[in-house]
Amino acid sequence: MPVRTSESSDSGGRGVGLGLALVSALAFGGSGVAAKPLIESGLDPLHVVWLRVAGAALVMLPLAWRHRALPRRRPALLLGFGLFAVAGVQACYFAALSRIPVGVALLVEYLAPALVLGWVRFVQRRPVTRAAALGVVLAAGGLACVVEVWSGLSFDALGLAFALAAACCQVGYFILSDQGGDAGTEAPDPLGVIAYGLIVGALVLTAVARPWEIHWAGLTGSARMNGTAVPALALLGWIVLVATVAAYVTGVLSVRRLSPQVAGVVACLEAVIATVLAWVLLGEHLSAPQVFGGVVVLAGAFIAQSAAPAKKSLEPVAAGGPERALSGQRTSA
C-alpha cells in the first residue's frame, strides 16, 4: 500500500514538473524576442541586461532575506554563480542578439552541453561514453549548418563570438551547479542561490554597464516589433517578470520533479521556442539548412547530456556531475 501511494505521488509530481518545465522553457525562450526590439530602438545591450538582472534581483530580495545565512556558507559559489551564470551568460547573449538572429544566438549557446562533456574529458580527465562523443560531433556539425560555413561565415563574426562566450559562461554555471550539490542534505537552497546570484550579477553589471548612462527616455516610448509599435516598458516588464523571475522559479521547481533526461529534453525546447517566436514576432526567417542544423544541434546536445555517466561514477567530481547539472539548466538564464 505505501508503495502504491509513493508511485501515485511520483507520477503526480512528474506531471506537475513537466508542466512547470514547459512554462519555464516558454518564458526563457521569449526573452530574446522581447529584448531585441529594445536594443534596436537604441538601448545598449548591456543596459538591457542590467535592467533585466537588476529588476529581477529587486523582485527576489525577499528570498535573499529568507536565505540571508547563505553568503556566509557559500560565498565562492554565489560569487561565481552571479559572475558567470547571471552576468556572463546574459551580457554575452544580449550582445550576440544585437548582431545576429535570436535563433542563431540561442542555438550557438546550446553548444554548452557538449562543452561540458569536453570539460569532463579533458580538464577533469574522466572518460565519457561514445554516445556522448557522438553528441558533441552532431552539435558541432549542426552549428556549421546554422552559421552556413559554406557561404564564408556570412554571419557577424563578433556576434558569433559573443554567442560562444555565452555558451562558455553557461558551462561555468553547470560546473558551479555541481559544486552547489556536493553537500547532500546541507546543499544550499536553489532559490537562495538564484536570488543572491541575481544580486551579485546586478552589482557586477553595474560596474560594467554603467547604468547611469542609460537613455531612460527611450523606455517611455515604444519599440518596433516586426513593424508593430509595442510599449518599451511592457517589453521590459516581460523580460524581468516573465523571462527572468518566473522562468527561474518555475525551472527550479520543475527540476525537483523531473529526471535529468526529461529535464534535458524540455531544456532543448527553449531554443525551438525562441526560434519560432523570432520567426513569428520579429520576421527572422531561417533557411532550410539552418533549420536542419538547429535540429541537429539540439539532438547532439541532448545525446551528449543524456549519455553522461551515472551519478555514482561522478561522485568524485561533484556528487552529480554534468548530467545532474544539465538537469538544472532552467535555473540558470
Short mmCIF file of the C-alpha atoms (twelve columns), coordinates in Angstrom:
data_MODEL
# 
_entry.id   MODEL 
# 
loop_
_atom_site.group_PDB 
_atom_site.id 
_atom_site.type_symbol 
_atom_site.label_atom_id 
_atom_site.label_alt_id 
_atom_site.label_comp_id 
_atom_site.label_asym_id 
_atom_site.label_seq_id 
_atom_site.Cartn_x 
_atom_site.Cartn_y 
_atom_site.Cartn_z 
_atom_site.pdbx_PDB_model_num 
ATOM 1   C CA . MET A 1   0.000  0.000  0.000   1 
ATOM 2   C CA . PRO A 2   2.718  2.556  0.820   1 
ATOM 3   C CA . VAL A 3   4.426  1.625  -2.443  1 
ATOM 4   C CA . ARG A 4   1.280  2.414  -4.401  1 
ATOM 5   C CA . THR A 5   0.904  5.753  -2.669  1 
ATOM 6   C CA . SER A 6   4.521  6.626  -3.446  1 
ATOM 7   C CA . GLU A 7   4.146  5.742  -7.115  1 
ATOM 8   C CA . SER A 8   1.000  7.831  -7.387  1 
ATOM 9   C CA . SER A 9   2.745  10.748 -5.719  1 
ATOM 10  C CA . ASP A 10  5.773  10.419 -8.020  1 
ATOM 11  C CA . SER A 11  3.525  10.305 -11.081 1 
ATOM 12  C CA . GLY A 12  1.666  13.413 -9.994  1 
ATOM 13  C CA . GLY A 13  4.914  15.185 -9.171  1 
ATOM 14  C CA . ARG A 14  6.360  14.383 -12.586 1 
ATOM 15  C CA . GLY A 15  3.231  15.679 -14.312 1 
ATOM 16  C CA . VAL A 16  3.389  18.940 -12.397 1 
ATOM 17  C CA . GLY A 17  7.129  19.123 -13.034 1 
ATOM 18  C CA . LEU A 18  6.665  18.697 -16.767 1 
ATOM 19  C CA . GLY A 19  4.081  21.474 -16.845 1 
ATOM 20  C CA . LEU A 20  6.357  23.793 -14.868 1 
ATOM 21  C CA . ALA A 21  9.301  22.956 -17.137 1 
ATOM 22  C CA . LEU A 22  7.276  23.787 -20.241 1 
ATOM 23  C CA . VAL A 23  6.252  27.125 -18.720 1 
ATOM 24  C CA . SER A 24  9.895  27.810 -17.882 1 
ATOM 25  C CA . ALA A 25  11.071 26.965 -21.407 1 
ATOM 26  C CA . LEU A 26  8.408  29.232 -22.895 1 
ATOM 27  C CA . ALA A 27  9.363  32.071 -20.534 1 
ATOM 28  C CA . PHE A 28  13.083 31.781 -21.189 1 
ATOM 29  C CA . GLY A 29  12.535 31.383 -24.914 1 
ATOM 30  C CA . GLY A 30  10.666 34.686 -25.060 1 
ATOM 31  C CA . SER A 31  13.494 36.762 -23.599 1 
ATOM 32  C CA . GLY A 32  15.301 37.326 -26.889 1 
ATOM 33  C CA . VAL A 33  12.290 38.445 -28.905 1 
ATOM 34  C CA . ALA A 34  11.392 40.953 -26.184 1 
ATOM 35  C CA . ALA A 35  14.947 42.253 -25.764 1 
ATOM 36  C CA . LYS A 36  15.895 42.679 -29.415 1 
ATOM 37  C CA . PRO A 37  13.315 45.434 -30.171 1 
ATOM 38  C CA . LEU A 38  14.628 47.383 -27.163 1 
ATOM 39  C CA . ILE A 39  18.182 47.039 -28.439 1 
ATOM 40  C CA . GLU A 40  17.182 48.043 -31.959 1 
ATOM 41  C CA . SER A 41  15.326 51.071 -30.592 1 
ATOM 42  C CA . GLY A 42  18.606 52.487 -29.294 1 
ATOM 43  C CA . LEU A 43  19.213 50.899 -25.880 1 
ATOM 44  C CA . ASP A 44  22.683 49.443 -25.378 1 
ATOM 45  C CA . PRO A 45  22.639 45.628 -24.970 1 
ATOM 46  C CA . LEU A 46  24.479 45.892 -21.640 1 
ATOM 47  C CA . HIS A 47  21.903 48.393 -20.402 1 
ATOM 48  C CA . VAL A 48  19.079 45.993 -21.287 1 
ATOM 49  C CA . VAL A 49  20.925 43.200 -19.440 1 
ATOM 50  C CA . TRP A 50  21.399 45.420 -16.396 1 
ATOM 51  C CA . LEU A 51  17.711 46.379 -16.350 1 
ATOM 52  C CA . ARG A 52  16.761 42.707 -16.603 1 
ATOM 53  C CA . VAL A 53  19.084 41.444 -13.867 1 
ATOM 54  C CA . ALA A 54  18.666 44.397 -11.505 1 
ATOM 55  C CA . GLY A 55  14.882 44.270 -11.843 1 
ATOM 56  C CA . ALA A 56  14.814 40.536 -11.182 1 
ATOM 57  C CA . ALA A 57  17.180 40.929 -8.211  1 
ATOM 58  C CA . LEU A 58  14.835 43.525 -6.734  1 
ATOM 59  C CA . VAL A 59  11.877 41.148 -7.094  1 
ATOM 60  C CA . MET A 60  13.882 38.308 -5.494  1 
ATOM 61  C CA . LEU A 61  15.053 40.350 -2.489  1 
ATOM 62  C CA . PRO A 62  12.540 38.684 -0.117  1 
ATOM 63  C CA . LEU A 63  14.043 35.279 -0.953  1 
ATOM 64  C CA . ALA A 64  17.530 36.653 -0.413  1 
ATOM 65  C CA . TRP A 65  16.493 37.855 3.041   1 
ATOM 66  C CA . ARG A 66  14.961 34.466 3.823   1 
ATOM 67  C CA . HIS A 67  18.290 32.787 2.996   1 
ATOM 68  C CA . ARG A 68  20.464 35.510 4.498   1 
ATOM 69  C CA . ALA A 69  22.846 32.951 6.040   1 
ATOM 70  C CA . LEU A 70  23.783 31.648 2.585   1 
ATOM 71  C CA . PRO A 71  26.536 34.218 1.801   1 
ATOM 72  C CA . ARG A 72  28.459 33.118 4.907   1 
ATOM 73  C CA . ARG A 73  28.132 29.441 3.998   1 
ATOM 74  C CA . ARG A 74  28.807 29.590 0.233   1 
ATOM 75  C CA . PRO A 75  30.448 32.901 -0.699  1 
ATOM 76  C CA . ALA A 76  32.526 31.473 -3.580  1 
ATOM 77  C CA . LEU A 77  29.533 29.657 -5.071  1 
ATOM 78  C CA . LEU A 78  27.349 32.778 -5.013  1 
ATOM 79  C CA . LEU A 79  30.116 34.964 -6.449  1 
ATOM 80  C CA . GLY A 80  30.829 32.531 -9.290  1 
ATOM 81  C CA . PHE A 81  27.139 31.973 -9.972  1 
ATOM 82  C CA . GLY A 82  26.478 35.689 -10.196 1 
ATOM 83  C CA . LEU A 83  29.555 36.358 -12.330 1 
ATOM 84  C CA . PHE A 84  29.177 33.546 -14.877 1 
ATOM 85  C CA . ALA A 85  25.633 32.114 -14.728 1 
ATOM 86  C CA . VAL A 86  23.925 35.500 -14.473 1 
ATOM 87  C CA . ALA A 87  26.119 38.387 -15.629 1 
ATOM 88  C CA . GLY A 88  28.268 36.490 -18.131 1 
ATOM 89  C CA . VAL A 89  25.523 34.490 -19.826 1 
ATOM 90  C CA . GLN A 90  23.079 37.370 -20.087 1 
ATOM 91  C CA . ALA A 91  25.592 40.015 -21.190 1 
ATOM 92  C CA . CYS A 92  27.148 37.830 -23.887 1 
ATOM 93  C CA . TYR A 93  23.781 36.548 -25.117 1 
ATOM 94  C CA . PHE A 94  22.261 40.010 -25.407 1 
ATOM 95  C CA . ALA A 95  25.402 41.333 -27.095 1 
ATOM 96  C CA . ALA A 96  25.047 38.498 -29.619 1 
ATOM 97  C CA . LEU A 97  21.377 39.430 -30.174 1 
ATOM 98  C CA . SER A 98  22.430 42.890 -31.305 1 
ATOM 99  C CA . ARG A 99  24.426 41.389 -34.192 1 
ATOM 100 C CA . ILE A 100 22.906 38.011 -35.184 1 
ATOM 101 C CA . PRO A 101 19.368 36.499 -35.258 1 
ATOM 102 C CA . VAL A 102 17.797 35.333 -31.991 1 
ATOM 103 C CA . GLY A 103 17.539 31.700 -33.095 1 
ATOM 104 C CA . VAL A 104 21.165 31.517 -34.202 1 
ATOM 105 C CA . ALA A 105 22.407 33.105 -30.957 1 
ATOM 106 C CA . LEU A 106 20.493 30.636 -28.831 1 
ATOM 107 C CA . LEU A 107 21.453 27.615 -30.932 1 
ATOM 108 C CA . VAL A 108 25.134 28.542 -30.628 1 
ATOM 109 C CA . GLU A 109 24.641 28.912 -26.876 1 
ATOM 110 C CA . TYR A 110 23.260 25.373 -26.839 1 
ATOM 111 C CA . LEU A 111 26.748 24.056 -27.534 1 
ATOM 112 C CA . ALA A 112 27.161 24.311 -23.747 1 
ATOM 113 C CA . PRO A 113 26.092 20.691 -23.007 1 
ATOM 114 C CA . ALA A 114 28.712 19.471 -25.476 1 
ATOM 115 C CA . LEU A 115 31.321 21.758 -23.927 1 
ATOM 116 C CA . VAL A 116 30.502 20.309 -20.514 1 
ATOM 117 C CA . LEU A 117 31.482 16.900 -21.837 1 
ATOM 118 C CA . GLY A 118 34.730 18.413 -23.100 1 
ATOM 119 C CA . TRP A 119 35.390 19.770 -19.610 1 
ATOM 120 C CA . VAL A 120 34.789 16.354 -18.066 1 
ATOM 121 C CA . ARG A 121 37.032 14.568 -20.596 1 
ATOM 122 C CA . PHE A 122 39.975 16.949 -20.992 1 
ATOM 123 C CA . VAL A 123 40.042 19.014 -17.789 1 
ATOM 124 C CA . GLN A 124 38.817 16.527 -15.219 1 
ATOM 125 C CA . ARG A 125 40.298 13.673 -17.280 1 
ATOM 126 C CA . ARG A 126 37.327 11.384 -16.792 1 
ATOM 127 C CA . PRO A 127 36.080 9.013  -19.508 1 
ATOM 128 C CA . VAL A 128 32.939 9.791  -21.484 1 
ATOM 129 C CA . THR A 129 30.798 7.398  -23.465 1 
ATOM 130 C CA . ARG A 130 30.868 7.029  -27.242 1 
ATOM 131 C CA . ALA A 131 27.295 8.279  -27.364 1 
ATOM 132 C CA . ALA A 132 28.390 11.456 -25.585 1 
ATOM 133 C CA . ALA A 133 31.198 11.950 -28.106 1 
ATOM 134 C CA . LEU A 134 28.679 11.407 -30.913 1 
ATOM 135 C CA . GLY A 135 26.501 14.117 -29.391 1 
ATOM 136 C CA . VAL A 136 29.422 16.550 -29.433 1 
ATOM 137 C CA . VAL A 137 30.147 15.782 -33.098 1 
ATOM 138 C CA . LEU A 138 26.483 16.217 -34.024 1 
ATOM 139 C CA . ALA A 139 26.275 19.522 -32.176 1 
ATOM 140 C CA . ALA A 140 29.378 20.845 -33.936 1 
ATOM 141 C CA . GLY A 141 28.121 19.687 -37.344 1 
ATOM 142 C CA . GLY A 142 24.704 21.209 -36.732 1 
ATOM 143 C CA . LEU A 143 26.316 24.501 -35.747 1 
ATOM 144 C CA . ALA A 144 28.187 24.527 -39.063 1 
ATOM 145 C CA . CYS A 145 24.805 24.322 -40.820 1 
ATOM 146 C CA . VAL A 146 23.282 27.027 -38.634 1 
ATOM 147 C CA . VAL A 147 26.016 29.552 -39.459 1 
ATOM 148 C CA . GLU A 148 26.266 28.289 -43.065 1 
ATOM 149 C CA . VAL A 149 30.049 27.907 -43.101 1 
ATOM 150 C CA . TRP A 150 29.960 27.090 -46.832 1 
ATOM 151 C CA . SER A 151 28.979 30.706 -47.536 1 
ATOM 152 C CA . GLY A 152 32.132 32.068 -45.940 1 
ATOM 153 C CA . LEU A 153 30.659 32.645 -42.455 1 
ATOM 154 C CA . SER A 154 28.199 35.291 -43.606 1 
ATOM 155 C CA . PHE A 155 27.095 35.952 -40.016 1 
ATOM 156 C CA . ASP A 156 28.750 38.670 -37.987 1 
ATOM 157 C CA . ALA A 157 31.914 37.121 -36.513 1 
ATOM 158 C CA . LEU A 158 31.745 39.225 -33.341 1 
ATOM 159 C CA . GLY A 159 28.121 38.215 -32.809 1 
ATOM 160 C CA . LEU A 160 29.067 34.542 -33.067 1 
ATOM 161 C CA . ALA A 161 31.955 35.123 -30.656 1 
ATOM 162 C CA . PHE A 162 29.539 36.631 -28.117 1 
ATOM 163 C CA . ALA A 163 27.199 33.638 -28.520 1 
ATOM 164 C CA . LEU A 164 30.090 31.218 -27.963 1 
ATOM 165 C CA . ALA A 165 31.137 33.226 -24.903 1 
ATOM 166 C CA . ALA A 166 27.579 32.821 -23.577 1 
ATOM 167 C CA . ALA A 167 27.900 29.056 -24.077 1 
ATOM 168 C CA . CYS A 168 31.196 29.052 -22.136 1 
ATOM 169 C CA . CYS A 169 29.616 31.023 -19.292 1 
ATOM 170 C CA . GLN A 170 26.785 28.511 -19.235 1 
ATOM 171 C CA . VAL A 171 29.374 25.755 -18.830 1 
ATOM 172 C CA . GLY A 172 30.574 27.658 -15.780 1 
ATOM 173 C CA . TYR A 173 27.009 27.532 -14.499 1 
ATOM 174 C CA . PHE A 174 26.863 23.748 -14.923 1 
ATOM 175 C CA . ILE A 175 30.111 23.279 -13.020 1 
ATOM 176 C CA . LEU A 176 29.008 25.627 -10.246 1 
ATOM 177 C CA . SER A 177 25.729 23.704 -10.031 1 
ATOM 178 C CA . ASP A 178 27.806 20.605 -9.321  1 
ATOM 179 C CA . GLN A 179 29.647 22.419 -6.554  1 
ATOM 180 C CA . GLY A 180 26.340 23.538 -5.099  1 
ATOM 181 C CA . GLY A 181 25.048 19.982 -4.942  1 
ATOM 182 C CA . ASP A 182 28.015 18.293 -3.255  1 
ATOM 183 C CA . ALA A 183 26.815 18.836 0.299   1 
ATOM 184 C CA . GLY A 184 23.924 16.358 0.363   1 
ATOM 185 C CA . THR A 185 21.271 17.474 2.823   1 
ATOM 186 C CA . GLU A 186 23.348 20.574 3.547   1 
ATOM 187 C CA . ALA A 187 23.169 21.740 -0.090  1 
ATOM 188 C CA . PRO A 188 22.100 25.387 -0.423  1 
ATOM 189 C CA . ASP A 189 18.520 26.084 -1.426  1 
ATOM 190 C CA . PRO A 190 18.443 26.692 -5.225  1 
ATOM 191 C CA . LEU A 191 16.059 29.628 -4.836  1 
ATOM 192 C CA . GLY A 192 18.506 31.278 -2.443  1 
ATOM 193 C CA . VAL A 193 21.366 30.699 -4.865  1 
ATOM 194 C CA . ILE A 194 19.326 32.274 -7.678  1 
ATOM 195 C CA . ALA A 195 18.382 35.280 -5.539  1 
ATOM 196 C CA . TYR A 196 21.950 36.014 -4.493  1 
ATOM 197 C CA . GLY A 197 23.247 35.164 -7.957  1 
ATOM 198 C CA . LEU A 198 20.991 37.878 -9.382  1 
ATOM 199 C CA . ILE A 199 22.168 40.354 -6.747  1 
ATOM 200 C CA . VAL A 200 25.836 39.601 -7.442  1 
ATOM 201 C CA . GLY A 201 25.173 39.725 -11.183 1 
ATOM 202 C CA . ALA A 202 23.472 43.115 -10.854 1 
ATOM 203 C CA . LEU A 203 26.429 44.506 -8.891  1 
ATOM 204 C CA . VAL A 204 28.940 43.184 -11.441 1 
ATOM 205 C CA . LEU A 205 26.918 44.550 -14.341 1 
ATOM 206 C CA . THR A 206 26.599 47.928 -12.623 1 
ATOM 207 C CA . ALA A 207 30.364 48.340 -12.841 1 
ATOM 208 C CA . VAL A 208 30.455 47.176 -16.466 1 
ATOM 209 C CA . ALA A 209 27.243 48.575 -17.959 1 
ATOM 210 C CA . ARG A 210 27.310 51.974 -16.193 1 
ATOM 211 C CA . PRO A 211 23.517 52.255 -15.909 1 
ATOM 212 C CA . TRP A 212 23.701 55.975 -15.091 1 
ATOM 213 C CA . GLU A 213 24.257 56.441 -18.834 1 
ATOM 214 C CA . ILE A 214 21.002 54.679 -19.774 1 
ATOM 215 C CA . HIS A 215 18.776 56.630 -22.154 1 
ATOM 216 C CA . TRP A 216 15.778 56.468 -19.802 1 
ATOM 217 C CA . ALA A 217 13.540 58.444 -22.157 1 
ATOM 218 C CA . GLY A 218 13.681 55.506 -24.555 1 
ATOM 219 C CA . LEU A 219 11.757 53.393 -22.039 1 
ATOM 220 C CA . THR A 220 8.813  55.792 -22.059 1 
ATOM 221 C CA . GLY A 221 8.255  55.392 -25.785 1 
ATOM 222 C CA . SER A 222 7.683  52.356 -27.959 1 
ATOM 223 C CA . ALA A 223 9.828  49.828 -29.798 1 
ATOM 224 C CA . ARG A 224 9.132  48.252 -33.168 1 
ATOM 225 C CA . MET A 225 8.463  44.511 -33.215 1 
ATOM 226 C CA . ASN A 226 8.375  43.469 -36.871 1 
ATOM 227 C CA . GLY A 227 6.785  46.807 -37.786 1 
ATOM 228 C CA . THR A 228 4.343  46.920 -34.856 1 
ATOM 229 C CA . ALA A 229 4.784  49.508 -32.107 1 
ATOM 230 C CA . VAL A 230 4.980  47.955 -28.626 1 
ATOM 231 C CA . PRO A 231 5.434  49.944 -25.366 1 
ATOM 232 C CA . ALA A 232 9.055  49.661 -24.263 1 
ATOM 233 C CA . LEU A 233 8.046  49.315 -20.603 1 
ATOM 234 C CA . ALA A 234 5.792  46.366 -21.484 1 
ATOM 235 C CA . LEU A 235 8.724  44.606 -23.149 1 
ATOM 236 C CA . LEU A 236 10.958 45.327 -20.161 1 
ATOM 237 C CA . GLY A 237 8.278  44.095 -17.763 1 
ATOM 238 C CA . TRP A 238 8.042  40.838 -19.714 1 
ATOM 239 C CA . ILE A 239 11.819 40.392 -19.614 1 
ATOM 240 C CA . VAL A 240 12.051 40.981 -15.852 1 
ATOM 241 C CA . LEU A 241 8.904  39.326 -14.509 1 
ATOM 242 C CA . VAL A 242 8.317  36.514 -17.009 1 
ATOM 243 C CA . ALA A 243 11.590 35.751 -18.813 1 
ATOM 244 C CA . THR A 244 13.692 36.024 -15.646 1 
ATOM 245 C CA . VAL A 245 11.825 35.702 -12.339 1 
ATOM 246 C CA . ALA A 246 9.003  33.369 -13.416 1 
ATOM 247 C CA . ALA A 247 11.350 31.384 -15.676 1 
ATOM 248 C CA . TYR A 248 13.859 30.796 -12.884 1 
ATOM 249 C CA . VAL A 249 11.287 29.905 -10.228 1 
ATOM 250 C CA . THR A 250 9.266  27.508 -12.405 1 
ATOM 251 C CA . GLY A 251 12.502 25.994 -13.693 1 
ATOM 252 C CA . VAL A 252 13.843 25.308 -10.208 1 
ATOM 253 C CA . LEU A 253 10.561 23.788 -9.048  1 
ATOM 254 C CA . SER A 254 10.365 21.611 -12.167 1 
ATOM 255 C CA . VAL A 255 13.880 20.204 -11.772 1 
ATOM 256 C CA . ARG A 256 12.946 18.801 -8.373  1 
ATOM 257 C CA . ARG A 257 10.223 16.704 -10.006 1 
ATOM 258 C CA . LEU A 258 11.866 15.528 -13.246 1 
ATOM 259 C CA . SER A 259 14.629 13.110 -14.168 1 
ATOM 260 C CA . PRO A 260 17.766 14.516 -15.863 1 
ATOM 261 C CA . GLN A 261 16.671 13.002 -19.201 1 
ATOM 262 C CA . VAL A 262 13.245 14.657 -19.164 1 
ATOM 263 C CA . ALA A 263 14.660 17.959 -17.928 1 
ATOM 264 C CA . GLY A 264 17.230 17.860 -20.730 1 
ATOM 265 C CA . VAL A 265 14.557 17.384 -23.385 1 
ATOM 266 C CA . VAL A 266 12.475 20.256 -22.035 1 
ATOM 267 C CA . ALA A 267 15.569 22.465 -21.815 1 
ATOM 268 C CA . CYS A 268 16.201 21.909 -25.514 1 
ATOM 269 C CA . LEU A 269 12.692 23.160 -26.240 1 
ATOM 270 C CA . GLU A 270 13.791 26.672 -25.255 1 
ATOM 271 C CA . ALA A 271 15.855 27.012 -28.424 1 
ATOM 272 C CA . VAL A 272 12.942 25.783 -30.547 1 
ATOM 273 C CA . ILE A 273 10.501 28.170 -28.831 1 
ATOM 274 C CA . ALA A 274 12.869 31.130 -29.211 1 
ATOM 275 C CA . THR A 275 13.432 30.408 -32.899 1 
ATOM 276 C CA . VAL A 276 9.714  30.076 -33.621 1 
ATOM 277 C CA . LEU A 277 8.886  33.253 -31.677 1 
ATOM 278 C CA . ALA A 278 11.621 35.172 -33.512 1 
ATOM 279 C CA . TRP A 279 10.216 33.871 -36.792 1 
ATOM 280 C CA . VAL A 280 6.635  34.915 -35.961 1 
ATOM 281 C CA . LEU A 281 7.201  38.135 -33.999 1 
ATOM 282 C CA . LEU A 282 10.418 39.505 -35.478 1 
ATOM 283 C CA . GLY A 283 10.275 38.136 -39.006 1 
ATOM 284 C CA . GLU A 284 13.664 36.413 -38.644 1 
ATOM 285 C CA . HIS A 285 13.372 33.635 -41.219 1 
ATOM 286 C CA . LEU A 286 15.880 30.803 -41.183 1 
ATOM 287 C CA . SER A 287 16.785 28.857 -44.290 1 
ATOM 288 C CA . ALA A 288 16.108 25.128 -44.615 1 
ATOM 289 C CA . PRO A 289 19.785 24.199 -43.910 1 
ATOM 290 C CA . GLN A 290 19.710 26.396 -40.809 1 
ATOM 291 C CA . VAL A 291 16.537 24.760 -39.521 1 
ATOM 292 C CA . PHE A 292 18.062 21.334 -40.171 1 
ATOM 293 C CA . GLY A 293 21.265 22.412 -38.426 1 
ATOM 294 C CA . GLY A 294 19.309 23.660 -35.441 1 
ATOM 295 C CA . VAL A 295 17.576 20.294 -35.083 1 
ATOM 296 C CA . VAL A 296 20.967 18.550 -35.255 1 
ATOM 297 C CA . VAL A 297 22.438 20.904 -32.613 1 
ATOM 298 C CA . LEU A 298 19.570 20.155 -30.239 1 
ATOM 299 C CA . ALA A 299 19.790 16.406 -30.912 1 
ATOM 300 C CA . GLY A 300 23.529 16.453 -30.306 1 
ATOM 301 C CA . ALA A 301 23.172 18.457 -27.100 1 
ATOM 302 C CA . PHE A 302 20.522 16.073 -25.798 1 
ATOM 303 C CA . ILE A 303 22.533 12.961 -26.674 1 
ATOM 304 C CA . ALA A 304 25.651 14.439 -25.080 1 
ATOM 305 C CA . GLN A 305 23.999 15.243 -21.758 1 
ATOM 306 C CA . SER A 306 21.831 12.132 -21.540 1 
ATOM 307 C CA . ALA A 307 24.825 9.881  -22.267 1 
ATOM 308 C CA . ALA A 308 26.832 11.269 -19.348 1 
ATOM 309 C CA . PRO A 309 27.988 8.676  -16.763 1 
ATOM 310 C CA . ALA A 310 25.687 7.770  -13.911 1 
ATOM 311 C CA . LYS A 311 25.769 9.864  -10.777 1 
ATOM 312 C CA . LYS A 312 27.642 7.247  -8.823  1 
ATOM 313 C CA . SER A 313 30.615 7.322  -11.170 1 
ATOM 314 C CA . LEU A 314 30.751 11.096 -10.996 1 
ATOM 315 C CA . GLU A 315 30.662 11.471 -7.221  1 
ATOM 316 C CA . PRO A 316 34.353 12.447 -7.000  1 
ATOM 317 C CA . VAL A 317 33.637 15.277 -9.434  1 
ATOM 318 C CA . ALA A 318 30.762 16.835 -7.558  1 
ATOM 319 C CA . ALA A 319 28.172 14.302 -6.499  1 
ATOM 320 C CA . GLY A 320 26.045 14.699 -9.571  1 
ATOM 321 C CA . GLY A 321 28.278 15.590 -12.480 1 
ATOM 322 C CA . PRO A 322 27.317 17.300 -15.698 1 
ATOM 323 C CA . GLU A 323 24.211 15.156 -16.152 1 
ATOM 324 C CA . ARG A 324 22.779 16.424 -12.888 1 
ATOM 325 C CA . ALA A 325 23.970 19.928 -13.643 1 
ATOM 326 C CA . LEU A 326 22.255 19.937 -17.020 1 
ATOM 327 C CA . SER A 327 19.052 18.832 -15.363 1 
ATOM 328 C CA . GLY A 328 19.172 22.128 -13.519 1 
ATOM 329 C CA . GLN A 329 19.739 24.215 -16.647 1 
ATOM 330 C CA . ARG A 330 16.441 26.050 -16.273 1 
ATOM 331 C CA . THR A 331 17.773 27.570 -13.055 1 
ATOM 332 C CA . SER A 332 20.499 29.458 -14.961 1 
ATOM 333 C CA . ALA A 333 19.382 32.041 -17.727 1 
# 
